[in-house]
Amino acid sequence: MAEKTVDFEKSLERLEAIVEEMESGELSLEQMIKHFEEGSKLVTLCSGKLNEVEQKIEKLVKKDSELTAEPFESEE
């Protein structure tokens, strides 16, 4: 699990760096396209990992001494 967390953390850090670079306005059109493609892949990867964790949390919710699945509600 630690390796997946590291992968997620590294992916998220890279995604944040890509966003900063794209917002800087200093990239050429070709660089912007490459960054957009890489960013799209990272978003998919991070989203998949978050969904995986959410499913695990749902399985581990304990209610009345029995494990039951309950939807994960984020605080927005």
KAJO-V892396 format. One record per backbone hydrogen bond with DSSP energy under -0.5 kcal/mol. NH is the residue of the N-H (numbers start at 1). CO is the residue of the C=O. E is the energy in kcal/mol with one decimal. If there is no record, write none. Layout:
# KAJO-V892396
<<NH CO E> <NH CO E>>
This chain:
# KAJO-V892396
<<5 1 -2.1> <6 2 -2.4> <7 3 -2.6> <8 4 -2.5> <9 5 -3.1> <10 6 -3.2> <11 7 -2.4> <12 8 -2.8> <13 9 -2.5> <14 10 -2.4> <15 11 -2.4> <16 12 -2.3> <17 13 -2.1> <18 14 -2.5> <19 15 -2.2> <20 16 -2.2> <21 17 -2.5> <22 18 -2.6> <23 19 -2.5> <24 20 -1.1> <25 22 -0.8> <26 21 -0.6> <32 28 -2.6> <33 29 -2.3> <34 30 -2.1> <35 31 -2.7> <36 32 -2.7> <37 33 -2.5> <38 34 -2.5> <39 35 -3.0> <40 36 -2.5> <41 37 -1.8> <42 38 -2.3> <43 39 -2.5> <44 40 -2.0> <45 41 -2.4> <46 42 -3.0> <47 43 -2.7> <48 44 -2.3> <49 45 -2.1> <50 46 -2.4> <51 47 -2.3> <52 48 -2.1> <53 49 -2.2> <54 50 -2.5> <55 51 -2.2> <56 52 -1.8> <57 53 -2.4> <58 54 -2.3> <59 55 -1.6> <60 56 -1.2> <61 57 -0.7> <61 58 -0.7> <63 61 -0.5> <63 66 -3.1> <66 63 -1.7> <68 61 -2.5> <68 66 -0.5> <70 58 -0.6> <70 68 -0.5> <73 71 -0.5> <74 72 -0.6> <76 74 -0.9>>
